[in-house]
Amino acid sequence: MNTFELAFDALMCHDTLDKIKLVNQLHTLKEQLALNYQSEYLISPVKNPGRPV
């Protein structure tokens, strides 16, 4: 599931416990995507040669 699907499902969900679970999944997915981005573009100067070391 992507972030947009999770966010939409959380908005449309009427059950509080299910909404909390969906929001937690959304936060986990967003954190994982942020870590993947950081490891690919911000940490490795080899993949991003324009970044000062």
CNS distance restraints for C-alpha pairs under 8 A (distance, minus, plus):
assign (resid   1 and name CA) (resid   5 and name CA) 6.28 0.50 0.50
assign (resid   1 and name CA) (resid   6 and name CA) 6.72 0.50 0.50
assign (resid   2 and name CA) (resid   6 and name CA) 6.37 0.50 0.50
assign (resid   2 and name CA) (resid  29 and name CA) 7.98 0.50 0.50
assign (resid   3 and name CA) (resid   7 and name CA) 6.02 0.50 0.50
assign (resid   3 and name CA) (resid  26 and name CA) 6.16 0.50 0.50
assign (resid   3 and name CA) (resid  29 and name CA) 7.10 0.50 0.50
assign (resid   3 and name CA) (resid  30 and name CA) 7.16 0.50 0.50
assign (resid   4 and name CA) (resid   8 and name CA) 6.05 0.50 0.50
assign (resid   5 and name CA) (resid   9 and name CA) 6.05 0.50 0.50
assign (resid   6 and name CA) (resid  10 and name CA) 6.08 0.50 0.50
assign (resid   6 and name CA) (resid  22 and name CA) 6.33 0.50 0.50
assign (resid   6 and name CA) (resid  23 and name CA) 7.48 0.50 0.50
assign (resid   6 and name CA) (resid  25 and name CA) 7.59 0.50 0.50
assign (resid   6 and name CA) (resid  26 and name CA) 5.94 0.50 0.50
assign (resid   7 and name CA) (resid  11 and name CA) 6.20 0.50 0.50
assign (resid   7 and name CA) (resid  22 and name CA) 7.72 0.50 0.50
assign (resid   7 and name CA) (resid  23 and name CA) 7.30 0.50 0.50
assign (resid   7 and name CA) (resid  26 and name CA) 6.86 0.50 0.50
assign (resid   8 and name CA) (resid  12 and name CA) 6.16 0.50 0.50
assign (resid   9 and name CA) (resid  13 and name CA) 5.87 0.50 0.50
assign (resid   9 and name CA) (resid  19 and name CA) 8.00 0.50 0.50
assign (resid   9 and name CA) (resid  22 and name CA) 7.30 0.50 0.50
assign (resid  10 and name CA) (resid  18 and name CA) 7.87 0.50 0.50
assign (resid  10 and name CA) (resid  19 and name CA) 5.10 0.50 0.50
assign (resid  10 and name CA) (resid  20 and name CA) 7.88 0.50 0.50
assign (resid  10 and name CA) (resid  22 and name CA) 5.58 0.50 0.50
assign (resid  10 and name CA) (resid  23 and name CA) 6.30 0.50 0.50
assign (resid  11 and name CA) (resid  19 and name CA) 7.68 0.50 0.50
assign (resid  13 and name CA) (resid  18 and name CA) 7.02 0.50 0.50
assign (resid  13 and name CA) (resid  19 and name CA) 5.82 0.50 0.50
assign (resid  14 and name CA) (resid  18 and name CA) 7.94 0.50 0.50
assign (resid  14 and name CA) (resid  19 and name CA) 7.20 0.50 0.50
assign (resid  15 and name CA) (resid  19 and name CA) 6.10 0.50 0.50
assign (resid  16 and name CA) (resid  20 and name CA) 6.21 0.50 0.50
assign (resid  17 and name CA) (resid  21 and name CA) 6.29 0.50 0.50
assign (resid  18 and name CA) (resid  22 and name CA) 6.15 0.50 0.50
assign (resid  19 and name CA) (resid  23 and name CA) 6.14 0.50 0.50
assign (resid  20 and name CA) (resid  24 and name CA) 6.11 0.50 0.50
assign (resid  21 and name CA) (resid  25 and name CA) 6.20 0.50 0.50
assign (resid  22 and name CA) (resid  26 and name CA) 6.12 0.50 0.50
assign (resid  23 and name CA) (resid  27 and name CA) 6.21 0.50 0.50
assign (resid  24 and name CA) (resid  28 and name CA) 6.18 0.50 0.50
assign (resid  25 and name CA) (resid  29 and name CA) 6.09 0.50 0.50
assign (resid  26 and name CA) (resid  30 and name CA) 6.11 0.50 0.50
assign (resid  27 and name CA) (resid  31 and name CA) 6.10 0.50 0.50
assign (resid  28 and name CA) (resid  32 and name CA) 6.20 0.50 0.50
assign (resid  29 and name CA) (resid  33 and name CA) 6.14 0.50 0.50
assign (resid  30 and name CA) (resid  34 and name CA) 6.11 0.50 0.50
assign (resid  31 and name CA) (resid  35 and name CA) 6.17 0.50 0.50
assign (resid  32 and name CA) (resid  36 and name CA) 6.11 0.50 0.50
assign (resid  33 and name CA) (resid  37 and name CA) 6.14 0.50 0.50
assign (resid  34 and name CA) (resid  38 and name CA) 6.13 0.50 0.50
assign (resid  35 and name CA) (resid  39 and name CA) 6.06 0.50 0.50
assign (resid  36 and name CA) (resid  40 and name CA) 6.11 0.50 0.50
assign (resid  37 and name CA) (resid  41 and name CA) 5.88 0.50 0.50
assign (resid  37 and name CA) (resid  42 and name CA) 7.34 0.50 0.50
assign (resid  38 and name CA) (resid  42 and name CA) 4.82 0.50 0.50
assign (resid  38 and name CA) (resid  43 and name CA) 6.10 0.50 0.50
assign (resid  39 and name CA) (resid  43 and name CA) 5.30 0.50 0.50
assign (resid  39 and name CA) (resid  44 and name CA) 6.75 0.50 0.50
assign (resid  40 and name CA) (resid  44 and name CA) 6.48 0.50 0.50
assign (resid  40 and name CA) (resid  47 and name CA) 7.21 0.50 0.50
assign (resid  41 and name CA) (resid  45 and name CA) 7.94 0.50 0.50
assign (resid  41 and name CA) (resid  47 and name CA) 6.62 0.50 0.50
assign (resid  41 and name CA) (resid  48 and name CA) 6.05 0.50 0.50
assign (resid  42 and name CA) (resid  48 and name CA) 7.32 0.50 0.50
assign (resid  42 and name CA) (resid  51 and name CA) 7.94 0.50 0.50
assign (resid  44 and name CA) (resid  48 and name CA) 6.41 0.50 0.50
assign (resid  45 and name CA) (resid  49 and name CA) 5.28 0.50 0.50
assign (resid  45 and name CA) (resid  50 and name CA) 7.66 0.50 0.50
assign (resid  45 and name CA) (resid  51 and name CA) 6.14 0.50 0.50
assign (resid  45 and name CA) (resid  52 and name CA) 7.57 0.50 0.50
assign (resid  45 and name CA) (resid  53 and name CA) 6.74 0.50 0.50
